[in-house]
Amino acid sequence: MKKLGSASGFSMIELLIVTSVAVILMMVAAPSFTQILDSQQLGSATNRLALLFKQARLEAIRRNQELYIHNLDMAVPTKNSWCVLVTPSPIKPASCAVEQVISSLHGESFPRLSVSNSKARVSLDPARAITGSGMSYTLTNPEMGEGVVVKVNISSKSRVTICSVGTVVGYESC
């Protein structure tokens, strides 16, 4: 004989309860997940920018040729359209999509970041790979808050330092 109450599976009420709990958990986790992604993107851009400059120094020495670092579309903090190009030419490229680039870093790779720089170009001496004048990049992510700023400073002797203005985990304070 079969019992009437021994049906297997989920009832509609159980399914609704499980689904609503899952949705609530996802809504709680989503903001922290985007914050982690923003933090990773800021760290990645900072490290790649410092690495690009170090590679340009080594390339200037290896080629025994003066190289130029061009900063395009950085007069004001912008998103996506900025780029940093290392070229053998002192002439400012018209756009980020230029040929004969030794190395580059494009804003499309970091869509949520804004980058600014006060100088349009700096040159690297082939003998000692020094710039002769310093330069500083400011990286921000507006979605992370106003106090989240990372600076990549390049001294006149071409020493690269990274620091934060505010509380950015993993970087010393400026």
C-alpha positions in Angstrom: 0.0 0.0 0.0 1.2 3.5 -0.9 1.2 6.4 1.5 -0.4 9.6 0.1 2.1 12.1 1.7 5.3 10.6 0.4 5.8 12.5 -2.9 9.4 13.2 -3.9 10.7 16.6 -5.2 10.2 20.2 -4.3 7.0 22.0 -3.7 6.4 25.4 -5.3 6.7 27.2 -1.9 10.1 25.5 -1.2 11.3 26.5 -4.6 10.2 30.2 -4.1 11.9 30.4 -0.7 15.2 29.0 -2.0 15.1 31.3 -5.1 14.4 34.4 -3.0 17.2 33.5 -0.6 19.6 33.1 -3.5 18.6 36.4 -5.0 19.1 38.2 -1.7 22.6 36.7 -1.3 23.5 37.8 -4.9 22.3 41.3 -4.2 24.4 41.6 -1.1 27.5 40.1 -2.8 27.3 42.2 -6.1 28.6 45.5 -4.7 31.6 43.9 -3.0 32.3 41.9 -6.2 32.4 45.1 -8.3 34.6 46.8 -5.7 37.1 43.9 -6.0 37.1 44.2 -9.8 37.6 47.9 -9.6 40.5 47.5 -7.1 42.1 44.8 -9.4 41.8 47.0 -12.4 43.4 50.0 -10.6 46.3 47.8 -9.4 46.8 46.2 -12.8 46.8 49.6 -14.6 49.3 51.0 -12.1 51.6 48.1 -12.4 51.5 48.0 -16.2 52.2 51.7 -16.4 55.3 51.4 -14.1 56.4 48.3 -16.1 55.9 50.2 -19.4 58.3 52.9 -18.2 60.9 50.4 -17.0 60.8 48.6 -20.3 61.2 51.9 -22.2 64.3 52.7 -20.1 65.8 49.3 -20.9 64.9 49.6 -24.6 66.6 53.0 -24.8 69.8 51.6 -23.5 69.6 48.5 -25.6 69.0 50.4 -28.8 71.4 53.2 -27.8 68.7 55.6 -29.1 66.7 58.4 -27.5 63.1 57.2 -27.0 60.0 59.2 -26.3 57.0 58.5 -24.0 53.9 60.2 -25.4 50.8 60.7 -23.2 47.8 61.2 -25.4 44.4 62.5 -24.2 45.5 63.1 -20.6 45.2 66.8 -20.2 42.1 66.3 -18.1 41.1 63.0 -16.5 39.5 60.9 -19.2 38.2 57.4 -19.5 39.0 54.9 -22.4 40.5 57.4 -24.8 43.9 57.8 -23.2 47.1 56.0 -24.1 50.8 56.0 -23.3 53.1 55.3 -26.3 56.8 54.6 -26.5 58.2 55.7 -29.8 61.6 56.6 -31.4 60.1 59.8 -32.8 59.8 63.1 -30.9 56.7 64.1 -33.0 53.4 63.6 -31.1 51.3 60.8 -32.7 47.9 61.9 -34.0 46.1 59.0 -32.3 46.6 56.0 -30.2 46.5 53.7 -33.3 49.9 54.6 -34.7 52.5 52.4 -36.3 56.2 52.1 -35.2 55.2 52.0 -31.5 57.7 50.1 -29.4 55.3 49.7 -26.5 51.9 51.0 -25.5 49.2 51.0 -22.9 45.6 51.9 -23.9 42.6 53.0 -21.9 40.3 50.5 -23.5 41.9 47.9 -21.3 40.8 49.8 -18.2 37.3 51.1 -19.0 36.5 52.2 -15.4 39.7 54.2 -14.8 40.5 57.8 -15.4 44.2 58.7 -16.0 45.7 62.2 -16.1 49.2 63.5 -16.7 50.6 67.0 -16.8 53.2 66.4 -19.5 52.5 65.4 -23.1 55.9 63.9 -23.7 59.2 63.0 -22.0 62.4 61.7 -23.5 64.7 59.0 -22.3 68.4 59.5 -22.7 70.1 56.5 -24.4 73.3 56.6 -22.3 71.7 56.5 -18.8 68.0 56.2 -19.6 67.1 59.2 -17.5 64.3 61.6 -18.3 66.0 64.8 -17.1 62.6 66.0 -15.8 60.1 64.2 -13.7 56.6 63.1 -14.6 53.6 61.9 -12.6 50.5 59.9 -13.6 47.3 60.0 -11.5 44.9 57.1 -11.7 41.4 57.2 -10.3 38.2 55.3 -10.4 35.2 57.5 -9.8 33.0 54.5 -8.8 35.4 53.7 -5.9 35.0 57.1 -4.3 36.8 60.4 -4.3 39.6 59.4 -1.9 40.9 56.6 -4.1 43.8 57.9 -6.1 47.0 56.2 -7.0 50.0 58.1 -8.3 52.9 56.7 -10.4 55.8 59.1 -10.0 58.8 59.1 -12.3 61.7 61.1 -10.9 64.2 63.1 -13.0 66.6 60.2 -12.5 63.9 57.8 -13.9 63.1 56.2 -10.6 59.6 54.9 -10.5 57.6 55.1 -7.3 53.9 54.2 -6.6 51.9 55.7 -3.8 48.3 56.4 -2.9 46.4 59.5 -1.9 43.8 58.2 0.5 43.3 54.6 1.5 44.2 52.3 -1.3 45.2 48.8 0.0 48.7 47.7 -1.1 50.2 51.2 -1.7 52.1 53.5 0.7 50.6 56.9 1.4 52.1 59.8 -0.7 
